[in-house]
Amino acid sequence: MAAHASTMSSSRELRWLLTTGLVLALGGLAVLDGPVAHAQALPTNTRQVPEGYWLGGRPESAAEVEALYGRGVRFVVSIHALPAESRAAVRERGMGHLNLWFGSRFPETEALLEALGAFRPEEVFIHCTYGADRTGALAAFLLAVRHGMPMEEGLLIFAYPQGANLNALQRLLRDEGYPVEAALVERRAGLFAGNLGGLKANEESYRQLIRGALRAAEGERARQAAAVAQSRLLQGFRLRWQQWQRALHLLRYSRVQR
């Protein structure tokens, strides 16, 4: 059993290393589960998920911002402050920009979700410093609340696929009420971790970040469910009002006919 687990772990790490090698060979860009495009001065650790979002490290120059713009990015979410040159390039290109700085405490997301409503996912670039832990946690949140991916799967696909780290993540998820099947871990762990390791769970600050992302997703899903329930309730009231109005009209009409 231990030998089997070791083989599975080695397989995951080999897959991640092969993907990392491909990313580095292409200059830092991977479009996973899709065609791979050649890099041109892109920020470190840049990759794109199938849902469309671009993820990566902080754009360090105007050239890197220009490369993102050339790939269709029109909105930048900064978890870490941009250098002055990059901020100026974002402004000059007329790109939207939201500062959402945070560390181990997952942020309030109302402003983010409102801003993203004006852009397609493929127009959005999310970055922290290196595009690993905080970027992965925020991306997992977005995949959950905007695209219906289970939160535990979202965290897995951005996780550093090293055995001890995955074990720590699985323990945390299980303790938080999100048990993960071994088959899902084997199939999906680290798939979009990037070339700098990915989301970690081996220290308390990282675990606090992950717990915050879980709570934020739960809160947003509850809000969405309440909004749907309220909308249905209002639709029911409108329908009953229309039925009452029609019945009243028919009653008046019948009296006139008499």
Buried (B, 14 or more C-beta within 10 A) or exposed (E): EEEEEEEBBEEBBEBBEEBBEBBEEBBBBBBBEEEBEEBBBBBBBBBBBBBBBBBBBBBBBBBBBBBBBEBBBBBBBBBBEBBEBBBEBBEEBEBBBBEBEBBBEBBEBEEBBEBBEEBEBBBBBBBBBBBBBBBBBBBBBBBBBBBEBBBBBBBBBBBBBBBEBBBBBBEBBEEBEBEBEEEBBBEBBBBBBBBBBBBBBBEEEBBBBBBBBBEBBBEBBEEEEEEEEEEEEEEEEEEEEEEEEEEEEEEEEEEEEE
